[in-house]
């Protein structure tokens, strides 16, 4: 089965309804190991996850590049990739601290710990950063994530630009290894799961 890739939104496209993108990212990510570490309470985590991910989705719509696959029959999004081209300066998300406090509530301190751990290992060399690769839970293991990666990697390879991401579980890490990434030393969260920083050099 093949999936058509759409470049849904690029910076400065407005107005853009980010609701469906946010819903998809939340559905794919809110029960992951890092999300459960941020907030172990299932009900609270599911309630707050949309507000948390909306901060990053809206920032990617404005300053990043967003790719998505859509179901041919329903038109609903099945997968989405949020990239930030860190080959030039990008401002932080607007009102980030305030919005994080509102979205995370009692998990705010852990959200700050997560940000600090990721920032400490983020490379300074110009690159494109994959913030989120999300596939609807009912549609995983069908090649959607690989199709989204291939779409952007082709651009990076032509331009000679490396890519960076953090894998949040061993299965995702294995996916990225198959796409040319090299895994670095684990990022350890306090009393939490490991993440793997991963770097991909442009391929000939």
C-alpha positions in Angstrom: 0.0 0.0 0.0 1.3 3.5 -0.8 0.5 6.8 0.8 0.4 10.2 -0.8 2.5 12.8 1.1 1.1 16.3 1.4 3.2 19.2 2.5 0.3 20.6 4.5 1.7 23.8 6.0 4.9 25.8 5.6 5.8 28.9 7.6 3.7 32.0 7.0 0.7 30.1 5.8 -2.3 31.5 7.7 -4.9 31.0 8.8 -4.2 27.3 9.5 -6.4 25.0 11.6 -4.0 23.1 13.7 -6.7 21.2 15.6 -6.5 18.0 13.5 -2.7 17.9 13.6 -2.7 18.3 17.4 -5.4 15.6 17.8 -3.3 13.1 15.8 0.0 13.9 17.7 -1.8 13.6 21.0 -3.4 10.3 20.1 -0.1 8.9 19.0 2.1 10.3 21.8 0.0 10.6 25.0 0.4 7.0 26.1 4.1 6.8 25.4 6.8 6.1 28.0 7.9 9.8 28.2 4.3 11.0 28.4 3.6 8.6 31.2 6.7 9.7 33.0 5.5 13.3 32.7 2.2 12.5 34.2 1.3 9.0 35.4 -2.4 9.8 35.9 -4.1 8.5 32.7 -7.2 10.7 33.0 -5.2 13.9 33.6 -2.6 13.1 31.0 -5.2 12.5 28.3 -7.1 15.7 29.3 -4.0 17.9 29.2 -2.1 16.3 26.3 -3.8 18.4 23.6 -2.8 21.6 25.2 0.8 20.4 25.6 1.2 19.3 22.0 -0.7 22.3 20.6 2.2 24.5 21.7 4.6 22.6 19.4 2.2 22.1 16.5 1.4 25.8 16.3 5.1 26.6 16.5 5.9 24.2 13.7 3.1 25.6 11.5 4.6 29.1 11.9 8.4 28.3 11.8 8.8 24.7 10.7 7.7 22.3 8.0 4.8 19.9 8.5 4.2 16.9 6.4 1.2 14.5 6.6 -0.4 11.5 5.1 -4.2 11.4 4.7 -6.6 8.4 4.3 -7.7 8.3 0.7 -11.3 7.4 1.7 -12.0 9.7 4.7 -9.5 12.5 4.1 -8.5 12.2 7.8 -4.9 12.5 8.7 -3.1 9.2 9.3 0.4 10.4 10.0 2.3 13.7 10.5 5.9 14.8 10.8 6.9 18.1 12.4 10.3 19.4 11.4 12.2 22.5 12.4 14.9 23.8 10.0 17.6 24.8 12.5 19.9 26.1 9.8 19.0 29.6 11.0 17.7 31.2 14.2 14.1 30.3 15.1 12.4 32.1 18.1 11.0 30.0 20.9 7.3 29.3 21.0 5.3 32.4 22.1 4.4 32.5 25.8 6.0 29.2 26.2 6.4 29.1 30.0 2.8 30.3 30.6 1.3 27.8 28.1 3.4 25.0 29.6 2.2 25.8 33.1 -1.4 25.8 31.8 -1.0 22.6 29.8 1.0 20.5 32.3 -0.3 21.6 35.7 1.3 19.5 38.4 3.6 18.0 35.8 5.2 21.4 35.0 8.4 20.6 36.9 8.9 17.4 35.0 8.2 19.2 31.7 11.0 21.6 32.6 13.3 18.7 33.4 12.5 17.1 30.1 13.3 20.4 28.2 16.6 20.8 30.1 17.7 17.3 29.4 16.9 17.6 25.7 18.5 21.1 25.4 21.7 19.9 27.0 22.3 17.4 24.3 20.9 19.2 21.3 23.6 19.7 18.6 24.8 23.2 17.7 25.7 22.3 14.1 23.1 23.5 11.5 20.5 20.7 10.9 16.8 19.9 10.6 15.2 18.7 13.8 12.4 16.2 13.8 10.4 17.2 16.8 7.5 14.6 16.3 6.8 11.8 14.0 3.2 10.6 14.8 1.1 7.9 13.2 -2.4 7.2 14.3 -2.4 4.2 16.8 -4.7 2.1 14.6 -2.5 2.6 11.5 1.0 2.0 12.8 3.3 -0.6 11.3 2.1 0.1 7.8 5.0 2.1 6.5 3.4 5.6 7.1 6.2 6.8 9.3 8.9 5.6 6.8 7.1 7.3 4.0 7.1 10.6 5.9 10.8 10.2 6.8 11.7 9.4 3.2 9.9 12.5 1.9 11.9 14.9 4.0 15.2 13.0 3.9 15.2 13.3 0.1 15.2 17.1 0.5 17.9 17.0 3.1 20.1 14.7 1.0 19.9 17.0 -2.0 20.8 20.0 0.1 23.5 18.2 2.1 21.8 18.9 5.5 22.0 16.5 8.5 19.0 15.6 10.6 18.6 15.1 14.4 15.9 13.7 16.6 15.4 12.0 20.0 13.9 8.5 19.9 11.6 7.8 22.8 11.5 4.0 22.8 13.5 1.1 21.4 11.1 0.4 18.5 11.3 4.0 17.3 15.0 3.9 17.7 15.2 0.8 15.4 13.0 2.6 12.8 15.4 5.5 12.7 18.4 3.3 12.6 17.0 1.7 9.4 16.7 5.2 7.9 20.4 6.1 8.4 20.5 7.6 11.9 23.2 6.8 14.4 22.3 6.6 18.0 24.2 8.5 20.6 24.6 8.0 24.4 21.3 7.8 26.2 19.6 10.8 27.6 18.5 9.9 31.1 15.4 11.5 32.7 15.3 11.6 36.5 13.6 8.3 37.5 12.4 8.1 34.0 12.8 6.2 30.7 15.9 6.8 28.4 15.8 8.7 25.2 18.3 8.2 22.4 19.7 11.3 20.5 20.1 10.3 16.9 22.0 12.0 14.1 21.7 11.4 10.3 24.3 12.6 7.9 23.1 13.4 4.4 23.2 10.4 2.1 24.6 10.5 -1.4 
